[in-house]
Amino acid sequence: MDDAGIGERTARARKLARLTQPQLAQKANVSMSLLRKVERGDRPASPAFIAAVARALGVNVEALTGQPYAPVRVDTAAHAAIPGLRRSILAFDDEPLTGPVRFEDLTGALHRVRESRHRGRYGDRIAELPDVIHGLHVLAGDEPSEHRLAAIYSTLAYAYNSASSIAYRYGYLDLAGLAAERCVWAAERSGDPAWPIAAEYHRAVILLYSGAYAGGLRIVERAYAASEKLPTTPEVLAVRGALHLRGSILSARALDADTANAHLQEARRIGEAISSDRYQEYGTRFDLPNVDIHFVAVPVELSDGTTAVSRAGQVRLPASVAPSRAGHHWIDVSRAWLLHGDKQRALTSLEQARKIAPELTRNHPQVHETVRVLARARRSADALANFAKWANVK
């Protein structure tokens, strides 16, 4: 097991590439000061920094984050299910079925998977997902009616979206990307003109993770343009709002604050225009609380801790927000306080994230980064030591 942090891995990969710190800083277009601080462990590596350095070194992001992390006992079942999930995606029509074959049974299993995701319990139902994907493909191959086939492919798009999200949360980024592409493929066959647009929203997040911000923004722009050709229903408005939220983070990581905030403003306008939450959301979960979450996340991605903590003080998430969303928000708030220079509040925010969404928190690379930086500054703090032990950060 490699217990190194991102800073140590960056230094190691830089030396293997025979680059000096000034050479890597220039090649990755990051400041020398920031690179030095990250390599020393004095500053957390942001997702934008990680992606830029990985690209400059010619390595995958996972080579720097160390994902997937060695599982602790409670995550073992989720990691054990990944090979089966990979097989179901790569060989969806070549494996024997071991689970339900009725469409109603498959949709019921998928509902359980999605509900566990929204609760932040990603590993609870992952073992059901391979048979759901395989079973839906089998049903699609049985030549059902056109209406039934459309429903099967729509459900399959949701299944691939769940697979992508779960694979990403546990650090299997290649599998997450493949599942996102399959989500687009299934959505295009669903007969629902809004589904392919929403699927592009989901695919754009893979480009976000890998640092391909310009490509991700092009996907968002194309998808938004396609949405404008459809009737303006609450469903289409929700997809447009979600695209603006995705665009806000892509723009922030590309250090384009004006465009990021413009996306946020449009997302809020759309959220206020949708009077009902009774619409098909295609896995986007777009609503005003999600806009509030991004309202804080954008300055965090811009490394503006002062603005981020100010905005966080204005946000009160309702109890209806899914734990997976709320947990991510508190991870962002922790990053904001660390950027702002308040290490105690950074740790307190991590504890809040842990309380709400423990699996998400334990497996999030930014949590690992924050803990390492806090540990370097406060090695003797019992609360921090206990948190680091729980998160398996060494």
Secondary structure, DSSP 4 states (H G I P E B T S, - for coil): -----HHHHHHHHHHHTT--HHHHHHHHT--HHHHHHHHHTSSPPPHHHHHHHHHHHT--HHHHH-PSPPPPGGGHHHHHHHHHHHHHHHSTTTS---S--SHHHHHHHHHHHHHHHHTT-TTSSGGGHHHHHHHHHHHHTT---HHHHHHHHHHHHHHHHHHHHHHHHTT-HHHHHHHHHHHHHHHTTSS-TTHHHHHHHHHHHHHHHHT-HHHHHHHHHHHHHHHTTS---HHHHHHHHHHHHHHHHHHHHTT-HHHHHHHHHHHHHHHHH---S-S--TT---SHHHHHHHHHHHHHHTT-HHHHHHHHTT----TTS-HHHHHHHHHHHHHHHHHHT-HHHHHHHHHHHHHH-HHHHHT-HHHHHHHHHHHHH-TT-HHHHHHHHHTT--
